[in-house]
């Protein structure tokens, strides 16, 4: 039996470079979709909330962060309204409390990409339980968008 030698015209380093390039494309696609979903969540929640925000803290505490392997890539927490007069809790405004709550949750997810959307004030759930929409409808929309985004990205990965 004859032995045929095949010599590749590429190196292991070239294969690694190609695969890392594709991995970077996938990471970028995930990040961009998560950012889009996070921004829509914040926009919908802040604009369509049905509660009266007297201090501005609850609306200001609505936001999101994106983490990759436990490191924050981006966040959207900012003072957008002051209501009848911003009330500080322990010297912090709503946007600071919201960001801290999202970061606290993020500590539980040290691996992979994570999108965390919150209303950070401790009374947000109580307001929701009274029949007001704080983030409930925005969360449903974000969940649906996330499912579609993951399916879309997986289809694109299969074509790479």
N, C-alpha and C positions, 0 to 999 in steps of 0.2 A: 504494500500500500504506500502510495506517495504522500509525502508530507508537504503541505502548502503553507508557506509563511505569509502572513498578512501583516503589513506594516502600516500603522495609521499615519495619516497626514495631519494629525492634530495631536496636541498634548493634553495631559490631564488639566493643566492650568487653563487652557482654552475652554475646556468643557466647564470647569468651575466658573470661569468668567461669564460664559453664556448662561449658566443656570442662575448665578447671582443676579445677572441683569434681568432675567425673567422674574425672579423673586422680588426684586426692587419694583418692577412694574405692578406686580400683584399687591405689594404693600401699599404702593401709591394709590392704586384703585380702591383698596379697602379704606384707607384714610380719607380719601376724597368723598366716598359715599357716606362714611360715618359723619364727616363734617357737614355734609349737605343735610343729612337726617337730623343732626343736632341743631343746626340753624333753623330748620323748619319747625322742630319741636319748640324751640324758644319763641319763635315768631308766633306760631299758633297759640301757644299757652299765654303769652303776654297780651296778645290782641283779642283773643276770644274767651278769656276767663270771664265767668259770670258773677264773680264775687265783688263786693265793694272793698277796696283796699284803702283803709283809712290812713295807715301809716306809710304805705309804700313798701314795707318790708316783705310781704308775701310775694308780690309781683317781682320785686327786685331779687328775691332768692331763687327765682326760676332760672335755670341755666343748664349747661352741660360741660363735661370734660371728656377728652379722648386720651386714653393711655395706651402705650405700647410697652409691653414687658415691664409694667409698673411705673414707667416714666411718663409724666404728663407731656403731651404734644401740643395741646391747645385747650382753651376753655372759653366760654362765653358767659360771664357773670358780670353785670355792670348795673350801675344805678340808672334806671330808666324812668322812674317816677318817684315823687316824694309824698304823694297822697296829701293828707291834711297837715303833714309835718312829720318828717322821718323820726321814728323812735329808735334809738340805739339800744341794743340788748347787750349788756356787758361791754359797752363801748364799740359794738360792731353794728354795721348796717346789714340789711337783708342780703345784699349781694355777697358780702364777706361770709355770712353764715351759710349761704347756699354753696359757695365754693368749698368751704371747710367740710360740709356734709358730703359733697361729691368726692372729695379727696379721701375722707374717712371710709367711704364705701369702696373706693378704688384700691385701698390697701388690701382688700380681700381678693384681688385679682392680679397676681404678680406676673402672669404670662399672657402673651398674645395681645390682640387689639381689644379694647374695652371702650364702649360708649356709655357714659353715665349721665342720665337726664334726671334732674331733681327739682322739687320745690323744697328748699332747705329749711324753711321755718317749721318748728316742731308742731305747729297747729294746722299745717296744711291738710292733713288727713281729716282732722275734725271739721274743717270748712267743707271738704269734699263730702263728708258724711251728712252734712246739712242739705245736700242737694246742689251745691254750687260746683262748677267745673273749675278746678285749679289747674290740674295737668292730666286728668283722666282721658279726655278726648284726644289730646295731643300725644299721650302715651300710646294709645291705640293706633293712631296714624303712624307714629314712629316705628312701632312694632311691625306693622304691615309693610312699610317702606324698607325696613331692615331685612325682612324675609325676602322681598323681591330683589333687593340689592345683592344678597348672598347668592340667590339662585342665578342672577345675571353674571356675577363674577365667576361662579363655578363653571358656567357655560363657556365663558371667555377663556378660562384656564384650560379647558379641554381642547380648545383650538390652538393653544400656544405650541 
